[in-house]
């Protein structure tokens, strides 16, 4: 059994108890949406509290190395406030790269290779909890997010085509060579079905794409509209059109909300092409291009919009086990690290985290009959227990003994090496800490290996209270019942 997809949240946290398994918590994941800040990120001011920060492009004017370095410095400055920060490039963020390709200074095949923009950020100090998404999906705190970045060959006015610039033409040709059987000019067909948050830079055709005449759009994509109707994301976040900054939310009678942008304070909201169709699948549509539009309001560039807070419900299985689980139970779990979005895994000897689901990524959670509130964490494939020896984390079953025998005999002075306490995280609802009872150390990872850690001997309570830095997600896990 897997948790249902997230949904727009307007209520408080709810608990649903399955006495045979665990507590499922309907946690509120807070997402903060910013977009089109155009080098003015430092002018945003203090950001509201949230779990995830999302920037949907045009963080710069031209995407130069200096601009990327400055934006990265801002990400470093705010990263401690969030579990995860997700960014996709917009059209302006590709300008410098496209020009370099056009002048023969940069190989287009390198640019269209996966992770090109992410690596540019890494080279100047991208925080560990920040990710530049390149047409890829990531899960955070139980919600699925897909980032569909602006393709560098698209013209600004239509992300369905190929611009006439030499650099744009070369980049599209390089991408076609990587995908010889795919002749389309966009990548919206890669959006997976059922994601909770879809991030693009521009709008879908006919939705917040109006420049003044209803029915006539600019900078939008018909292909994106069709992809959204097919993939049915719950939330669509974007920017690109500054004069279309606004919000649509689906209610019983259709979409409610509209455009927030005004040319001057006493002016009416800027015109748009009406709400999305009633059968449009998104529950919420947000255009949050935050810079003003100097061509309309005749003002100097400034941050005119505010960061937009969005709440998403996600149902996750968390730590409490209200009824004893007998060793013969067949319930299995995936254990996901929130910082790295990888699964706890073992090959029968080593313990690590994996970016894919494999045979060694399923675990049983079994209550300990010898000690209240303690559980065993047993790999379903190997029948081996998660075992901590100081900082070393391994799997063990005492020479091949079965699970029931190991538990029955687990009464020696080393018994608590196998016993764990699952503690709800007060900072990120729906996530848990996994604390070894003998060593009072947390299961910790920095991306591949796992080990025990307690910040040089601090008690688990003190570690949890201080677990608010940009690295806090290394200690946080989500348990998904399969």
C-alpha positions in Angstrom: 0.0 0.0 0.0 1.4 3.4 -1.0 0.4 6.8 0.3 -2.0 8.7 -1.9 -0.8 11.7 -3.9 -0.7 15.1 -2.2 -3.4 17.6 -2.5 -4.0 21.3 -1.7 -4.3 21.7 2.0 -6.7 24.0 3.8 -7.0 22.1 7.0 -4.8 21.3 10.0 -2.8 18.1 10.5 -5.0 14.9 10.8 -4.1 11.5 12.2 -5.3 8.3 10.8 -4.3 5.2 12.8 -4.0 1.7 11.4 -3.5 -0.5 14.5 -1.8 -3.2 12.4 0.8 -1.0 10.9 1.7 2.5 12.2 0.5 6.1 12.4 -0.2 7.8 9.1 0.0 11.5 9.4 -1.6 14.0 7.0 1.3 16.5 7.1 1.2 20.0 5.7 4.2 20.6 3.4 4.7 24.4 3.0 6.0 25.4 -0.4 7.2 29.0 -1.1 7.1 30.0 -4.8 9.3 32.8 -6.2 10.0 33.6 -9.9 11.5 36.2 -12.2 13.6 38.0 -9.7 16.1 39.1 -12.4 19.2 39.7 -10.1 17.1 41.4 -7.4 16.8 38.4 -5.1 18.6 40.3 -2.3 15.7 42.8 -2.4 13.1 40.2 -1.6 13.8 40.6 2.1 12.9 38.1 4.8 11.3 35.0 3.4 8.2 33.5 5.1 8.8 30.1 6.8 8.3 27.1 4.6 9.7 23.6 4.0 10.5 23.9 0.3 11.6 27.0 -1.7 10.9 26.9 -5.4 12.3 29.3 -8.0 10.7 28.9 -11.5 13.4 30.8 -13.5 14.8 34.1 -14.6 16.8 34.5 -11.5 19.2 36.5 -13.7 19.1 38.8 -16.7 21.6 37.0 -18.9 22.8 33.9 -17.0 26.4 35.1 -16.8 28.9 33.4 -14.5 28.9 36.5 -12.3 25.1 36.4 -12.0 25.0 32.7 -11.2 27.7 33.3 -8.5 25.6 36.0 -6.9 22.4 34.0 -7.0 24.3 31.1 -5.5 25.5 33.3 -2.7 21.8 34.2 -2.0 20.9 30.5 -2.0 23.6 30.0 0.6 22.2 32.8 2.6 18.6 31.4 2.7 19.3 27.7 2.5 19.2 27.1 6.3 15.5 28.1 6.3 14.4 25.2 4.1 14.5 21.4 3.9 15.1 21.7 0.1 15.4 24.5 -2.5 14.5 23.7 -6.1 15.4 25.9 -9.1 14.7 25.7 -12.8 16.3 28.0 -15.4 14.2 30.5 -17.3 14.8 31.9 -20.8 17.0 34.8 -19.5 19.2 32.4 -17.6 20.3 30.8 -20.9 21.2 34.0 -22.8 24.9 34.0 -22.0 25.2 30.2 -22.7 23.3 30.5 -26.0 25.6 33.4 -27.1 28.7 31.4 -26.2 27.5 28.4 -28.3 26.7 30.7 -31.2 30.2 32.2 -31.2 31.8 28.7 -31.0 33.1 29.2 -27.4 31.1 26.4 -25.9 30.3 22.9 -27.2 26.5 22.6 -27.6 26.7 18.9 -26.8 28.0 19.8 -23.3 25.1 22.2 -22.8 22.4 19.7 -23.6 23.9 16.9 -21.5 22.0 16.2 -18.2 22.9 18.4 -15.3 24.8 21.1 -17.2 23.3 24.1 -15.3 23.3 22.2 -12.0 27.1 21.7 -12.4 27.6 25.4 -13.0 26.1 26.1 -9.6 28.0 23.4 -7.9 31.3 24.9 -9.1 30.5 28.1 -7.2 29.2 26.6 -4.0 25.6 25.4 -4.4 24.3 24.4 -0.9 23.7 20.7 -0.4 20.0 21.1 0.0 19.6 22.9 -3.3 18.9 21.3 -6.7 18.8 22.8 -10.2 16.2 20.6 -11.9 16.8 19.5 -15.5 13.6 17.9 -16.8 13.6 15.6 -13.9 11.5 14.4 -10.9 12.4 14.6 -7.3 10.5 13.6 -4.2 10.5 15.8 -1.0 8.7 15.1 2.2 6.3 12.8 0.3 5.4 15.1 -2.6 6.5 14.5 -6.2 8.0 17.5 -8.0 8.9 17.7 -11.7 11.0 20.5 -13.0 10.6 21.2 -16.7 13.4 23.8 -17.3 13.2 26.3 -20.2 14.9 24.7 -23.3 17.8 27.0 -24.5 16.7 26.7 -28.1 13.2 28.1 -27.5 12.4 31.6 -28.6 11.2 33.8 -25.8 7.7 34.2 -27.2 6.9 30.5 -27.9 8.5 27.5 -26.1 7.2 25.2 -28.8 9.7 26.3 -31.5 13.3 26.9 -32.2 14.8 30.5 -32.2 16.7 31.8 -35.2 19.8 32.5 -33.2 22.8 30.5 -34.3 23.4 29.3 -30.8 19.8 28.2 -30.4 19.9 26.3 -33.7 23.1 24.5 -32.7 21.7 23.5 -29.3 18.6 22.1 -30.9 20.6 20.1 -33.4 22.8 18.8 -30.5 19.7 17.7 -28.6 18.3 16.0 -31.6 21.5 14.0 -31.9 21.0 12.8 -28.4 17.4 11.9 -29.2 17.6 10.7 -32.9 14.0 9.3 -32.8 12.5 12.4 -31.2 11.8 15.2 -33.6 9.7 17.4 -31.3 11.0 20.9 -30.3 9.9 20.8 -26.7 10.3 18.4 -23.8 6.9 18.7 -22.1 6.2 15.1 -23.1 8.6 14.0 -20.4 6.3 15.3 -17.6 5.2 12.1 -15.7 1.7 11.3 -14.8 0.4 12.4 -11.4 3.1 14.6 -10.0 2.1 16.9 -7.2 4.1 20.0 -8.3 4.9 20.8 -11.9 7.5 23.6 -12.3 7.9 25.3 -15.7 9.1 28.8 -16.5 6.3 29.7 -18.9 2.5 29.2 -18.9 0.3 26.8 -20.8 -1.5 28.2 -23.8 -4.5 30.3 -22.7 -3.7 30.4 -19.0 -2.1 33.6 -17.7 -0.4 34.3 -21.0 -2.3 37.4 -22.0 -0.5 40.7 -23.0 -3.7 42.8 -23.2 -6.1 41.2 -25.7 -8.0 38.2 -24.3 -7.5 35.1 -26.4 -4.1 36.2 -27.7 -1.2 34.7 -25.8 2.6 35.2 -25.7 5.3 33.1 -24.2 3.0 30.2 -23.7 2.9 26.7 -25.0 0.0 24.6 -26.5 2.2 21.5 -26.1 2.4 22.3 -22.4 -1.3 22.6 -22.2 -1.8 19.2 -23.8 0.9 17.7 -21.6 -0.8 19.0 -18.4 -4.2 17.6 -19.5 -2.5 14.2 -20.0 -0.2 14.1 -17.0 -2.7 15.8 -14.5 -0.3 17.6 -12.1 -2.1 18.9 -9.0 -0.2 22.2 -8.8 1.5 24.2 -11.7 4.0 26.9 -10.7 5.6 29.2 -13.3 6.4 32.8 -14.1 7.7 34.5 -17.4 4.8 36.9 -17.9 5.2 39.7 -15.3 1.9 41.3 -16.1 0.1 38.0 -15.5 1.2 37.5 -11.9 -1.7 35.9 -10.2 -3.3 32.7 -8.8 -6.1 30.3 -9.8 -7.5 27.8 -7.3 -10.1 25.2 -8.3 -13.4 25.4 -6.3 -16.7 23.6 -6.6 -17.9 26.0 -9.3 -14.6 26.2 -11.2 -11.5 28.3 -10.8 -11.4 31.3 -8.5 -8.8 34.0 -8.2 -7.2 35.9 -11.1 -4.5 38.4 -11.9 -2.8 40.4 -9.2 -0.6 42.7 -11.4 -1.6 46.3 -11.6 0.1 49.0 -13.7 -0.2 51.4 -10.7 -1.9 50.9 -7.3 -5.3 52.4 -8.2 -5.5 50.6 -11.6 -7.6 47.5 -12.2 -6.0 44.1 -12.4 -4.3 43.4 -15.7 -6.6 41.7 -18.3 -6.3 38.0 -18.8 -7.9 35.2 -20.9 -10.4 34.1 -18.2 -10.0 31.2 -15.8 -8.8 27.8 -16.9 -11.5 25.4 -18.2 -13.5 23.7 -15.5 -12.1 20.3 -16.5 -8.5 21.5 -16.3 -6.7 19.0 -14.0 -4.7 21.4 -11.8 -6.0 22.3 -8.4 -3.9 25.4 -8.2 -2.1 27.5 -10.9 0.4 30.1 -9.8 2.2 32.7 -11.9 4.5 34.5 -9.6 6.8 36.7 -11.8 7.8 39.0 -9.0 9.6 41.8 -10.8 7.5 44.7 -12.1 7.0 45.3 -15.8 8.9 48.6 -16.6 7.4 48.7 -20.1 3.9 49.0 -18.6 4.3 50.7 -15.3 7.2 53.0 -16.4 9.0 52.4 -13.2 12.6 51.3 -12.6 13.0 47.5 -12.2 12.0 46.4 -8.7 10.5 43.5 -6.8 6.8 44.2 -6.9 5.4 40.8 -6.0 5.7 38.8 -2.8 6.8 35.2 -2.4 3.7 33.0 -2.6 3.1 30.4 0.1 1.3 27.3 -0.9 0.3 24.4 1.4 0.2 20.8 0.2 -1.2 17.8 2.0 0.9 14.7 2.0 0.1 11.5 3.8 3.1 9.7 5.1 3.8 6.8 7.4 5.7 8.0 10.5 7.4 6.4 13.4 4.9 5.3 16.1 3.9 1.7 16.1 0.8 1.5 18.3 0.4 -2.3 18.2 3.3 -4.9 18.3 4.2 -6.1 14.9 5.0 -9.9 15.0 8.2 -11.0 13.3 6.2 -13.0 10.7 4.6 -9.8 9.4 4.9 -9.3 5.6 4.6 -5.5 5.8 7.5 -3.8 4.0 8.7 -0.2 3.9 10.9 2.0 1.8 13.0 4.4 4.0 13.7 7.6 2.1 16.3 10.2 3.1 14.8 13.7 2.7 18.0 15.6 1.9 19.2 13.3 -0.9 15.9 11.7 -1.9 17.5 8.2 -1.9 16.4 5.0 -0.3 18.1 3.1 2.5 19.6 -0.1 1.0 22.0 -3.0 1.6 23.8 -5.5 -0.6 23.8 -7.9 2.4 27.0 -6.5 3.8 27.3 -2.8 3.3 24.5 -0.2 4.1 24.1 2.7 1.7 21.5 4.9 0.1 20.3 4.2 -3.4 18.8 6.5 -6.1 16.7 3.6 -7.5 14.3 1.0 -6.1 16.1 -2.3 -5.9 15.8 -5.6 -4.1 17.8 -4.4 -1.1 15.6 -1.3 -0.5 12.7 -2.9 1.3 12.6 -3.2 5.1 10.4 -4.6 7.9 9.8 -2.6 11.0 9.3 -5.0 14.0 8.6 -4.0 17.5 11.0 -5.2 20.2 9.4 -7.5 22.8 12.2 -6.8 25.3 12.1 -3.0 25.4 9.2 -0.5 25.1 9.3 1.9 22.2 12.1 0.0 20.5 12.0 -1.5 17.0 14.1 -3.7 14.8 14.7 -2.6 11.2 15.2 -5.8 9.1 16.0 -5.9 5.4 13.3 -7.9 3.7 15.6 -9.5 1.1 18.5 -10.5 3.3 16.7 -11.1 6.6 19.4 -9.0 8.3 19.0 -6.4 11.0 20.2 -2.8 10.8 23.1 -2.8 13.3 25.2 0.0 14.7 28.7 -0.4 16.0 29.8 3.0 17.2 29.8 5.0 13.9 29.7 1.9 11.7 26.3 0.9 10.3 26.0 -2.6 8.9 23.5 -5.5 8.6 23.7 -8.6 10.8 21.9 -11.8 11.6 24.3 -13.7 13.8 25.7 -16.1 11.3 22.5 -16.6 9.2 19.9 -17.2 11.9 16.3 -16.4 11.1 14.6 -13.2 12.2 12.6 -14.8 15.0 15.6 -16.5 16.5 17.7 -13.3 16.4 14.9 -11.4 18.2 14.4 -14.1 20.8 18.1 -14.2 21.6 18.6 -10.4 21.5 19.2 -10.0 25.3 23.0 -9.7 25.7 24.9 -6.5 26.6 25.2 -5.7 22.9 21.5 -6.2 22.3 20.7 -2.5 21.8 23.1 -2.3 18.8 20.1 -3.7 16.9 17.4 -1.6 18.5 16.2 1.7 17.2 13.9 4.5 18.3 11.9 6.3 15.6 11.3 9.9 16.6 8.9 12.3 14.8 10.8 15.4 13.5 9.2 18.6 15.0 10.7 20.7 12.2 9.5 18.8 9.2 6.1 17.0 9.8 5.9 13.6 8.2 9.6 12.9 8.7 11.4 10.9 11.4 14.8 10.5 13.0 16.2 6.9 13.4 18.2 6.8 16.7 20.2 3.7 17.8 19.4 3.0 21.4 22.8 1.7 22.5 24.9 4.5 21.1 22.2 7.3 21.1 23.4 8.1 17.6 21.3 9.0 14.5 21.3 7.3 11.2 23.1 9.9 9.1 24.1 10.2 5.4 25.8 12.7 3.2 24.8 11.1 -0.1 26.0 7.5 -0.4 27.3 5.9 2.8 25.4 5.9 6.1 26.8 6.0 9.7 26.0 6.9 13.3 26.3 10.6 14.4 25.4 12.6 17.4 27.4 15.8 17.0 30.3 14.8 19.2 28.3 13.2 22.0 25.2 15.4 22.3 22.1 13.7 23.6 19.5 12.8 20.9 17.1 15.5 22.4 19.7 18.2 22.0 20.6 17.1 18.4 16.9 17.2 17.5 16.4 20.7 18.9 19.4 21.9 16.9 18.5 20.1 13.7 17.6 23.1 11.7 20.7 23.8 9.5 21.0 23.3 5.8 22.2 19.8 6.5 19.3 18.8 8.8 17.7 16.6 6.1 20.7 14.2 6.3 19.2 12.9 9.6 15.6 12.9 8.4 13.8 9.9 6.9 10.3 9.1 5.6 8.9 5.6 5.9 6.6 4.5 3.1 4.5 1.4 3.6 4.6 -0.8 0.5 
